[in-house]
């Protein structure tokens, strides 16, 4: 495809995936997963009750909450099979399973160093029932953003991320199930939409997500990718019709021109919560009336229904269900 960007990635540029996870850490994480599957909450028992506690600079993103009916439930993510079986860097992915539900919420509290959820454990039948009761409009909320240093949320580098073929493969791996769901979710929408479709990804990374979406109807779907990283845009150039290097706070498309926008960066460890809330209205302005915005990603979404509706969106969906797991998947319609 044509692109605004020429590929200039130099061969000496290398991605450092960092040191592999410590074997004791991995063993402990596997132990957590197995304990939750068995319903053994011994490690979380305290004199005052059962608690999930995480330092904000460690793994607070594993903790989540959701509400069904008049009850709030607590959850704890466990190490991803992508990490264990395929060597993907990181610890978690977006998927939530029945055994990640631990019980009903008694209290939630944070300090300057950690986050704590006190919960009443449930038996397996009730945990499974709570999981099955999650509907497409039940929000799975990750209330604690990961911090790089105390008081400072972890975000991507100022100039974006370096990419190599190896890193591109890992980045694509963590969204494999999301890309599959997206193709299924929007097949009927594509059939019902007339004329050309402008699909925009303001933080397109390698371009894989948007290009696979466009493959559903390449004759009609026009793709515009944008990314803060010059190297990412160079990598995505062969996959997308148009690629622009720039900050998503200054969208690369005209206001009111986008039919569908995929946001995969208003997420923990990519931008801060304050940045996500600041950027959102500018992205909403790019949508045509009735246009669709989809928020998803490998790490937790930083925005919720209150943020989205305040920006002029109508929230149609918050959760996707696939196979035996769930994950955050916000589908919104521009209401103007």
VEXZALUM-911950 format. One line per field, with one value per residue: residue number from 0; residue in one letter; x, y, z of N, C-alpha, C, CB in turn. Coordinates in steps of 0.2 Angstrom, whole numbers. Glycine has a CB too. Layout:
% VEXZALUM-911950
num <- c(NUM	...)
residuo <- c(a	...)
nx <- c(X	...)
ny <- c(Y	...)
nz <- c(Z	...)
cax <- c(X	...)
cay <- c(Y	...)
caz <- c(Z	...)
cx <- c(X	...)
cy <- c(Y	...)
cz <- c(Z	...)
cbx <- c(X	...)
cby <- c(Y	...)
cbz <- c(Z	...)
***
This chain:
% VEXZALUM-911950
num <- c(0	1	2	3	4	5	6	7	8	9	10	11	12	13	14	15	16	17	18	19	20	21	22	23	24	25	26	27	28	29	30	31	32	33	34	35	36	37	38	39	40	41	42	43	44	45	46	47	48	49	50	51	52	53	54	55	56	57	58	59	60	61	62	63	64	65	66	67	68	69	70	71	72	73	74	75	76	77	78	79	80	81	82	83	84	85	86	87	88	89	90	91	92	93	94	95	96	97	98	99	100	101	102	103	104	105	106	107	108	109	110	111	112	113	114	115	116	117	118	119	120	121	122	123	124	125	126	127	128	129	130	131	132	133	134	135	136	137	138	139	140	141	142	143	144	145	146	147	148	149	150	151	152	153	154	155	156	157	158	159	160	161	162	163	164	165	166	167	168	169	170	171	172	173	174	175	176	177	178	179	180	181	182	183	184	185	186	187	188	189	190	191	192	193	194	195	196	197	198	199	200	201	202	203	204	205	206	207	208	209	210	211	212	213	214	215	216	217	218	219	220	221	222	223	224	225	226	227	228	229	230	231	232	233	234	235	236	237	238	239	240	241	242	243	244	245	246	247	248	249	250	251	252	253	254	255	256	257	258	259	260	261	262	263	264	265	266	267	268	269	270	271	272	273	274	275	276	277	278	279	280	281	282	283	284	285	286	287	288	289	290	291	292	293	294	295	296	297	298	299	300	301	302	303	304	305	306	307	308	309	310	311	312	313	314	315	316	317	318	319	320	321	322	323	324	325	326	327	328	329	330	331	332	333	334	335)
residuo <- c(x	x	x	x	x	x	x	x	x	x	x	x	x	x	x	x	x	x	x	x	x	x	x	x	x	x	x	x	x	x	x	x	x	x	x	x	x	x	x	x	x	x	x	x	x	x	x	x	x	x	x	x	x	x	x	x	x	x	x	x	x	x	x	x	x	x	x	x	x	x	x	x	x	x	x	x	x	x	x	x	x	x	x	x	x	x	x	x	x	x	x	x	x	x	x	x	x	x	x	x	x	x	x	x	x	x	x	x	x	x	x	x	x	x	x	x	x	x	x	x	x	x	x	x	x	x	x	x	x	x	x	x	x	x	x	x	x	x	x	x	x	x	x	x	x	x	x	x	x	x	x	x	x	x	x	x	x	x	x	x	x	x	x	x	x	x	x	x	x	x	x	x	x	x	x	x	x	x	x	x	x	x	x	x	x	x	x	x	x	x	x	x	x	x	x	x	x	x	x	x	x	x	x	x	x	x	x	x	x	x	x	x	x	x	x	x	x	x	x	x	x	x	x	x	x	x	x	x	x	x	x	x	x	x	x	x	x	x	x	x	x	x	x	x	x	x	x	x	x	x	x	x	x	x	x	x	x	x	x	x	x	x	x	x	x	x	x	x	x	x	x	x	x	x	x	x	x	x	x	x	x	x	x	x	x	x	x	x	x	x	x	x	x	x	x	x	x	x	x	x	x	x	x	x	x	x	x	x	x	x	x	x	x	x	x	x	x	x	x	x	x	x	x	x	x	x	x	x	x	x	x	x	x	x	x	x)
nx <- c(4	1	11	14	26	43	53	65	72	86	98	106	99	91	80	79	73	74	78	74	59	61	64	59	49	40	36	29	19	12	9	-1	-11	-15	-19	-30	-38	-41	-48	-42	-39	-29	-17	-21	-27	-30	-29	-39	-48	-49	-38	-33	-18	-7	8	9	19	22	13	-1	-10	-16	-27	-45	-62	-79	-97	-112	-129	-134	-121	-104	-89	-73	-58	-43	-30	-20	-5	-1	-5	1	13	19	18	23	32	30	35	32	19	5	-11	-25	-35	-48	-53	-65	-59	-52	-60	-63	-71	-84	-84	-78	-71	-61	-46	-33	-15	-1	8	3	-11	-27	-39	-52	-60	-74	-72	-79	-87	-83	-94	-102	-93	-91	-104	-105	-96	-102	-113	-108	-112	-112	-112	-107	-95	-78	-67	-51	-45	-32	-19	-3	12	27	37	34	19	19	13	16	22	23	39	45	46	40	40	53	55	56	57	56	50	39	32	29	21	10	6	0	-12	-19	-31	-40	-40	-46	-58	-63	-64	-75	-85	-87	-92	-105	-108	-100	-106	-118	-114	-113	-104	-87	-76	-68	-55	-47	-32	-25	-14	-5	5	13	5	-2	-15	-24	-23	-27	-40	-44	-43	-54	-63	-55	-58	-66	-62	-53	-37	-30	-15	-7	7	17	30	43	50	40	30	37	38	25	22	21	9	-2	-13	-11	1	6	18	16	9	-5	-13	-14	-24	-22	-31	-46	-58	-74	-73	-70	-75	-74	-64	-50	-44	-30	-22	-25	-22	-16	1	4	-1	-4	-17	-23	-18	-25	-38	-37	-34	-45	-57	-52	-50	-63	-69	-65	-73	-87	-104	-113	-102	-90	-81	-69	-62	-48	-36	-20	-16	-24	-38	-39	-50	-67	-85	-91	-81	-82	-95	-96	-88	-96	-100	-110	-111	-110	-106	-95	-88	-80	-84	-77	-73	-68	-66	-65	-64	-59	-68	-73	-86	-91	-103	-103	-112	-116)
ny <- c(-6	12	24	38	37	32	17	16	10	5	-8	-10	-7	-13	-23	-24	-36	-37	-45	-62	-68	-71	-87	-92	-82	-85	-98	-95	-87	-97	-105	-97	-96	-110	-112	-103	-110	-121	-116	-112	-101	-99	-91	-78	-76	-66	-60	-51	-54	-59	-54	-45	-39	-27	-19	-3	-1	-13	-26	-20	-20	-32	-33	-33	-27	-30	-28	-36	-36	-32	-33	-32	-39	-46	-48	-57	-57	-69	-77	-76	-88	-85	-80	-91	-102	-97	-88	-74	-57	-50	-52	-53	-54	-48	-57	-64	-77	-89	-93	-82	-74	-70	-67	-58	-41	-32	-21	-7	0	12	16	27	18	5	-5	-12	-24	-31	-46	-57	-74	-85	-100	-113	-114	-103	-93	-97	-94	-80	-76	-81	-72	-60	-48	-41	-28	-26	-19	-22	-17	-11	-4	1	9	4	10	18	24	29	38	41	36	22	24	24	26	43	45	35	17	6	-5	-22	-36	-47	-41	-36	-48	-52	-42	-43	-56	-55	-49	-58	-65	-54	-48	-59	-59	-46	-47	-56	-49	-37	-41	-41	-28	-22	-27	-20	-7	6	11	18	15	23	18	21	21	28	25	15	6	-8	-9	-21	-24	-15	-18	-31	-30	-23	-32	-39	-32	-27	-19	-8	-3	9	13	22	25	30	35	38	34	35	24	14	18	17	4	0	4	-4	-10	-3	10	23	31	40	49	54	63	56	65	75	72	63	64	71	81	73	63	50	33	21	19	13	11	8	11	20	16	7	8	13	26	40	40	53	58	50	54	67	66	59	67	73	63	58	69	66	57	53	57	45	36	24	20	10	3	-6	-18	-25	-22	-15	-5	13	21	23	20	32	42	40	43	56	62	62	50	35	21	5	-8	-16	-27	-42	-59	-74	-90	-98	-87	-69	-52	-34	-24	-11	-4	10	23	37	51	63)
nz <- c(0	-2	7	19	24	23	24	35	44	53	52	64	75	89	99	116	126	139	155	157	166	183	189	202	204	193	197	208	204	195	206	212	203	202	215	215	206	213	223	235	247	256	256	255	267	282	299	300	289	272	260	245	241	233	229	222	213	209	204	203	193	191	199	200	198	198	195	197	197	213	219	222	215	218	209	204	193	184	179	162	149	137	141	148	139	127	129	129	134	150	162	163	153	144	147	157	168	175	187	191	198	214	226	235	238	252	257	250	248	247	249	249	244	242	236	242	243	252	254	254	252	240	236	223	214	216	212	198	194	196	187	175	175	171	159	142	145	158	167	168	180	182	195	199	193	186	193	189	197	215	215	202	187	176	160	142	133	129	115	110	106	102	89	82	72	80	92	86	84	97	101	93	97	110	107	100	102	103	91	83	89	86	72	71	78	71	58	54	55	45	34	35	33	21	7	6	20	33	43	58	67	80	87	81	82	76	65	63	69	63	50	49	52	41	31	30	21	10	-2	2	14	21	27	41	50	64	74	89	88	77	71	73	64	52	52	50	38	26	28	30	22	24	34	48	57	73	88	96	102	93	81	65	56	48	57	61	51	52	52	60	74	82	98	106	115	126	139	153	157	145	143	155	167	167	155	146	148	144	130	125	121	109	101	99	92	79	74	63	64	72	71	76	91	97	111	118	122	126	140	154	151	154	155	159	158	163	159	145	141	145	136	125	119	116	125	120	123	135	138	131	127	125	120	134	142	147	142	143	132	124	116	107	102	92	98	92)
cax <- c(0	5	12	18	33	48	56	72	75	93	99	109	94	90	75	81	67	75	80	68	56	64	60	55	43	36	34	25	13	9	5	-7	-16	-17	-23	-37	-42	-43	-52	-38	-37	-25	-12	-24	-31	-27	-33	-46	-51	-45	-36	-28	-14	-2	12	8	25	23	8	-8	-15	-19	-33	-50	-68	-85	-103	-118	-135	-132	-115	-97	-85	-66	-54	-36	-27	-15	0	-4	-2	6	20	21	19	25	38	29	37	27	16	-3	-14	-31	-40	-50	-56	-69	-55	-49	-65	-62	-77	-87	-80	-80	-68	-56	-42	-26	-11	4	12	-1	-18	-29	-46	-54	-65	-77	-71	-85	-85	-82	-101	-104	-88	-93	-110	-103	-92	-106	-117	-106	-115	-108	-112	-104	-88	-72	-63	-45	-44	-26	-14	4	17	34	39	28	16	20	11	21	20	28	45	42	46	37	44	57	52	60	53	54	46	32	28	27	16	4	4	-4	-19	-22	-38	-44	-41	-50	-65	-65	-66	-82	-89	-89	-93	-112	-108	-97	-111	-123	-112	-113	-99	-80	-76	-62	-53	-41	-29	-21	-7	-6	10	16	0	-5	-22	-28	-22	-31	-47	-46	-43	-61	-66	-50	-60	-69	-59	-47	-34	-25	-12	-3	10	22	37	45	51	34	27	41	37	18	20	19	3	-8	-14	-8	4	8	21	14	6	-12	-17	-16	-26	-20	-37	-50	-64	-80	-72	-69	-81	-72	-58	-48	-40	-27	-16	-28	-21	-11	8	6	-1	-6	-25	-24	-17	-30	-44	-36	-34	-51	-61	-49	-52	-70	-70	-63	-79	-93	-110	-114	-96	-89	-75	-67	-56	-46	-29	-16	-16	-31	-41	-39	-56	-73	-91	-92	-77	-84	-101	-95	-85	-101	-101	-115	-107	-114	-103	-89	-84	-81	-84	-74	-71	-69	-63	-68	-59	-62	-69	-78	-88	-95	-105	-103	-119	-118)
cay <- c(0	18	27	44	36	28	13	18	6	3	-15	-11	-6	-20	-22	-28	-39	-38	-52	-67	-68	-75	-94	-92	-78	-89	-103	-92	-85	-103	-107	-93	-98	-116	-111	-100	-115	-126	-113	-112	-94	-98	-86	-72	-75	-62	-60	-47	-56	-61	-48	-45	-33	-26	-13	0	-1	-20	-28	-18	-21	-39	-33	-30	-27	-29	-28	-39	-35	-27	-36	-31	-44	-44	-53	-57	-60	-74	-77	-78	-94	-82	-80	-98	-107	-94	-84	-67	-53	-47	-57	-54	-52	-45	-62	-65	-83	-89	-94	-76	-71	-73	-67	-52	-35	-30	-14	-6	5	13	20	30	13	-1	-6	-17	-26	-36	-49	-63	-79	-89	-107	-113	-114	-96	-90	-98	-91	-73	-75	-81	-67	-54	-47	-37	-21	-26	-16	-25	-11	-11	3	3	10	3	15	17	26	31	44	42	31	20	26	22	31	49	45	28	11	3	-12	-26	-42	-51	-38	-36	-54	-53	-37	-46	-62	-53	-47	-63	-66	-48	-48	-64	-57	-40	-49	-58	-44	-32	-43	-39	-20	-20	-28	-15	0	7	15	17	15	25	15	25	19	34	23	9	1	-12	-9	-28	-24	-12	-21	-37	-28	-20	-38	-41	-29	-22	-14	-3	-1	14	13	28	23	35	32	42	31	35	17	10	20	14	-4	-1	7	-8	-14	2	14	29	31	47	49	60	62	55	72	79	67	64	64	77	80	71	59	43	28	17	21	8	14	2	15	24	10	7	7	17	33	40	41	60	59	47	58	73	64	56	71	75	57	58	74	63	52	55	56	38	33	19	20	4	3	-12	-18	-30	-20	-12	2	18	25	19	23	39	46	39	46	63	64	62	43	31	15	-1	-14	-15	-34	-47	-66	-78	-97	-98	-81	-62	-46	-28	-22	-5	-2	16	26	45	53	69)
caz <- c(0	-2	14	19	28	20	29	36	50	52	55	70	80	92	105	122	129	146	158	158	173	188	190	208	203	189	201	213	200	194	212	213	198	204	221	214	203	218	228	241	248	262	255	256	274	287	305	299	283	266	256	240	242	229	229	216	209	207	200	205	187	192	203	196	201	193	199	194	202	219	223	219	216	217	205	204	187	185	174	156	145	132	145	150	134	121	130	128	139	154	166	162	147	145	148	163	168	180	193	193	202	221	231	236	240	258	257	245	251	244	252	244	242	239	235	245	242	257	251	257	247	238	233	216	211	216	208	192	193	196	180	170	175	167	153	138	148	164	167	172	181	185	198	201	188	188	194	188	204	219	213	194	183	171	153	137	132	126	108	108	107	97	86	78	70	86	96	83	84	103	102	90	101	116	105	95	103	102	83	81	91	82	65	72	81	66	52	52	55	39	29	35	32	14	4	9	27	35	49	60	73	82	90	77	83	70	60	62	71	58	43	49	52	34	27	30	15	7	-7	5	21	20	34	43	56	67	80	91	87	70	69	72	58	47	52	48	32	21	30	30	16	26	41	50	64	77	94	95	104	87	76	58	51	48	62	58	45	54	53	65	77	87	103	109	119	132	143	158	155	139	145	162	167	166	148	143	149	140	123	123	117	103	96	98	87	73	72	60	68	72	70	81	94	101	116	120	122	130	147	156	149	159	155	160	155	165	155	138	140	146	130	120	117	119	127	118	125	139	139	126	129	119	122	141	145	145	142	142	125	124	109	108	96	93	99	90)
cx <- c(4	6	15	25	37	51	63	76	82	94	102	105	91	85	78	75	68	76	73	66	60	60	56	48	38	32	28	18	9	5	-1	-12	-19	-21	-30	-41	-45	-48	-49	-36	-33	-20	-14	-27	-26	-31	-40	-50	-47	-44	-31	-24	-8	2	10	13	26	18	0	-13	-18	-26	-39	-57	-74	-91	-108	-123	-133	-125	-109	-93	-78	-63	-47	-33	-22	-11	-3	-1	2	13	23	23	23	31	37	31	31	24	9	-5	-21	-36	-42	-54	-60	-65	-52	-54	-64	-67	-80	-83	-82	-77	-63	-52	-35	-22	-6	8	9	-8	-21	-37	-47	-60	-68	-76	-78	-82	-85	-89	-103	-99	-89	-99	-109	-100	-97	-112	-115	-109	-110	-108	-110	-96	-83	-67	-57	-43	-37	-21	-7	8	24	38	33	26	16	18	16	18	25	34	42	42	44	42	48	54	57	55	51	49	39	28	25	21	9	1	-1	-11	-22	-29	-43	-45	-46	-58	-67	-67	-74	-87	-92	-91	-100	-112	-105	-102	-116	-121	-111	-107	-92	-81	-69	-60	-47	-39	-24	-14	-7	0	13	11	-4	-13	-26	-28	-26	-38	-49	-46	-50	-65	-61	-52	-63	-66	-53	-43	-29	-22	-8	1	16	29	38	46	45	30	30	39	30	17	18	12	-3	-7	-10	-5	7	12	19	10	-2	-16	-18	-17	-24	-25	-42	-56	-70	-79	-71	-75	-80	-65	-56	-43	-37	-21	-19	-28	-16	-4	9	5	-4	-14	-26	-23	-23	-37	-43	-37	-41	-56	-59	-50	-59	-72	-69	-69	-84	-99	-112	-108	-94	-82	-74	-61	-55	-39	-26	-16	-22	-32	-41	-45	-62	-79	-92	-88	-80	-90	-100	-92	-90	-102	-106	-111	-112	-112	-96	-85	-86	-80	-82	-71	-73	-67	-67	-62	-62	-62	-75	-79	-93	-97	-105	-110	-121	-122)
cy <- c(6	20	34	43	31	24	14	15	3	-4	-16	-10	-13	-18	-27	-30	-39	-45	-56	-67	-73	-82	-95	-88	-82	-94	-101	-90	-91	-106	-103	-95	-105	-116	-108	-106	-120	-123	-112	-105	-93	-92	-79	-71	-71	-62	-56	-49	-58	-55	-49	-38	-33	-19	-10	0	-9	-22	-26	-19	-28	-39	-30	-31	-27	-30	-31	-39	-30	-29	-34	-37	-42	-50	-52	-60	-64	-74	-80	-84	-91	-82	-86	-102	-104	-89	-76	-63	-51	-53	-59	-53	-49	-50	-63	-72	-84	-90	-88	-72	-75	-73	-60	-47	-33	-23	-14	0	6	17	24	24	7	0	-12	-18	-32	-39	-55	-69	-83	-96	-107	-112	-106	-91	-91	-94	-83	-72	-76	-76	-61	-54	-42	-29	-21	-24	-20	-19	-13	-4	6	3	8	9	14	19	29	38	45	36	29	21	23	28	37	49	38	23	9	-4	-15	-32	-46	-48	-37	-42	-55	-48	-40	-52	-60	-51	-52	-64	-60	-47	-52	-61	-51	-42	-52	-53	-39	-34	-41	-31	-18	-21	-23	-8	1	12	13	18	17	22	19	22	24	32	16	4	-2	-12	-16	-28	-21	-15	-28	-36	-26	-26	-41	-38	-24	-17	-8	1	3	14	19	26	29	32	37	40	31	28	13	12	17	7	-5	1	3	-12	-9	7	21	29	38	46	55	58	61	61	76	74	68	63	70	76	78	66	52	38	23	18	16	11	8	5	19	19	11	5	10	24	34	41	48	61	56	51	65	72	62	61	73	69	57	63	71	59	56	54	48	33	29	20	13	4	-4	-12	-24	-28	-16	-5	7	22	20	23	30	44	46	43	54	66	64	55	39	24	9	-7	-12	-21	-38	-54	-70	-85	-97	-92	-75	-58	-40	-26	-17	-4	4	19	33	47	59	68)
cz <- c(0	6	13	22	24	25	29	42	49	55	62	76	83	98	110	126	137	149	158	165	177	189	196	207	199	193	205	209	197	200	214	209	200	211	220	210	208	223	235	242	254	262	256	263	278	293	304	293	278	262	251	241	237	229	222	211	206	202	202	199	187	195	199	200	196	198	194	199	207	222	219	221	215	213	205	197	188	179	168	152	140	135	146	144	128	122	129	135	143	158	164	155	149	147	155	163	174	187	195	198	209	226	230	239	247	259	252	248	248	249	247	242	239	239	239	244	247	254	255	251	246	236	226	212	210	212	200	190	192	189	175	169	172	160	148	140	155	164	171	173	184	188	199	195	190	188	193	194	208	217	206	191	178	164	148	136	128	118	106	109	101	95	82	76	76	91	93	84	91	104	99	94	106	114	100	96	102	95	81	83	87	75	65	74	76	59	49	51	48	33	29	33	24	13	8	17	29	42	52	67	75	86	87	78	76	64	59	63	65	52	43	49	44	29	26	24	13	2	-4	11	19	27	35	49	58	73	82	89	79	67	68	66	52	46	49	41	26	22	29	24	18	33	42	57	68	84	93	98	98	81	69	53	52	53	58	52	46	55	59	68	82	91	107	113	125	138	148	155	148	140	152	161	165	158	144	143	145	132	121	119	110	98	95	93	80	70	68	65	67	71	77	84	98	105	119	121	127	138	148	153	155	160	157	157	157	160	148	137	141	140	124	116	120	119	125	121	129	139	133	129	124	123	130	145	143	145	141	134	125	117	110	102	97	93	95	83)
cbx <- c(-5	1	16	14	32	53	54	73	70	98	103	115	88	96	68	85	65	69	83	70	49	65	66	59	45	39	39	28	15	14	10	-5	-13	-11	-19	-36	-38	-37	-59	-32	-44	-21	-8	-29	-32	-26	-29	-44	-56	-49	-33	-32	-11	-4	19	6	31	23	8	-8	-11	-14	-32	-51	-69	-85	-106	-116	-137	-137	-116	-94	-87	-63	-57	-33	-25	-17	7	-4	-8	3	19	16	12	20	44	21	41	21	16	-7	-14	-34	-38	-55	-51	-73	-50	-47	-73	-56	-74	-94	-79	-77	-66	-59	-41	-26	-6	8	17	1	-21	-28	-48	-55	-63	-84	-66	-88	-90	-80	-106	-104	-80	-94	-115	-99	-87	-110	-119	-98	-122	-111	-119	-104	-88	-69	-67	-39	-48	-23	-14	7	16	37	45	31	18	27	4	22	18	25	51	46	54	34	39	65	45	67	56	61	48	33	33	32	18	6	10	-1	-18	-18	-39	-40	-34	-49	-65	-59	-62	-81	-86	-84	-93	-117	-103	-91	-114	-126	-105	-119	-100	-75	-77	-62	-52	-43	-26	-24	-7	-6	8	18	3	-2	-23	-26	-15	-29	-48	-40	-38	-65	-73	-44	-65	-76	-58	-48	-30	-28	-8	-7	14	21	37	51	56	29	26	48	38	14	27	24	3	-8	-21	-12	9	3	29	10	7	-15	-13	-9	-33	-15	-41	-53	-65	-84	-66	-64	-82	-73	-58	-45	-43	-24	-13	-35	-20	-13	9	0	-6	-3	-27	-19	-10	-32	-46	-29	-29	-55	-63	-42	-49	-74	-66	-57	-81	-94	-116	-119	-90	-90	-73	-67	-58	-48	-26	-9	-10	-31	-48	-33	-57	-74	-97	-90	-70	-84	-107	-90	-79	-99	-94	-121	-105	-114	-101	-91	-87	-76	-91	-69	-63	-66	-56	-73	-53	-57	-70	-75	-92	-91	-113	-99	-121	-112)
cby <- c(0	23	22	49	33	31	6	26	1	8	-19	-6	-1	-23	-25	-23	-45	-35	-51	-74	-70	-72	-100	-90	-71	-91	-107	-86	-81	-108	-107	-85	-99	-121	-106	-94	-119	-129	-116	-117	-91	-105	-87	-71	-82	-55	-57	-40	-51	-66	-42	-45	-32	-27	-14	8	2	-25	-36	-11	-20	-44	-29	-33	-20	-35	-21	-46	-42	-26	-43	-24	-50	-44	-53	-60	-54	-81	-81	-72	-98	-75	-76	-101	-109	-91	-85	-66	-47	-45	-54	-50	-58	-42	-68	-60	-89	-96	-99	-72	-73	-70	-68	-53	-29	-34	-13	-4	4	16	16	35	11	-6	-6	-17	-29	-33	-52	-62	-84	-85	-112	-120	-118	-93	-92	-105	-92	-71	-81	-88	-66	-55	-43	-36	-18	-34	-9	-31	-7	-13	3	-1	17	-2	18	22	32	31	49	45	32	12	33	21	29	55	45	29	5	1	-10	-29	-46	-52	-31	-34	-60	-51	-30	-48	-65	-48	-40	-69	-69	-42	-49	-70	-55	-35	-54	-64	-40	-27	-51	-41	-17	-25	-35	-15	1	11	22	21	8	33	8	32	12	38	22	11	-5	-19	-8	-33	-21	-4	-23	-42	-22	-16	-43	-39	-26	-26	-18	-5	-6	21	7	35	17	42	25	43	24	39	14	11	28	15	-7	3	11	-14	-16	6	15	35	25	52	49	64	67	49	75	84	66	58	57	79	87	76	62	42	24	9	28	2	19	-3	19	27	3	2	-1	14	37	46	40	65	56	40	60	76	59	54	78	76	51	60	80	59	48	52	60	36	37	12	26	-2	8	-17	-12	-30	-15	-12	1	22	28	19	19	40	43	32	44	64	60	67	39	30	14	-1	-19	-13	-37	-46	-68	-75	-98	-105	-80	-60	-48	-22	-29	1	-8	21	24	48	53	73)
cbz <- c(6	-6	18	24	35	16	27	36	53	55	50	70	78	95	102	126	127	150	165	156	172	195	189	214	199	183	204	217	193	191	217	212	191	205	226	209	198	222	229	241	249	263	249	250	277	284	310	298	281	262	261	233	249	221	230	218	212	213	199	207	180	195	210	189	206	188	200	192	205	223	224	222	211	224	198	210	182	187	176	151	142	130	151	155	132	117	126	127	137	150	173	167	141	139	145	166	168	180	192	187	200	224	238	239	235	264	264	238	259	237	258	248	247	244	228	253	235	264	244	259	250	232	236	214	214	223	209	190	199	201	180	170	183	167	153	131	147	167	169	168	186	180	204	207	184	183	201	182	203	226	217	193	180	172	152	130	128	128	106	101	109	100	82	82	64	90	98	75	83	108	99	83	104	120	102	96	111	105	80	84	99	81	62	77	86	66	52	57	60	38	30	42	36	12	5	6	31	35	49	61	72	87	98	70	88	71	53	66	77	58	41	55	56	32	29	36	17	5	-12	7	26	17	35	43	55	69	79	99	89	69	74	78	57	48	59	53	29	21	37	36	15	25	42	50	63	73	99	99	110	85	76	57	52	41	65	56	42	60	47	64	81	83	107	104	114	131	139	164	155	134	140	165	174	170	146	146	156	142	122	129	121	104	100	105	89	73	78	53	66	66	69	79	98	96	122	114	125	128	148	164	145	158	148	168	157	172	155	136	145	152	128	115	117	115	134	110	119	145	146	120	132	115	121	144	144	151	137	145	121	128	105	112	94	87	106	88)
***
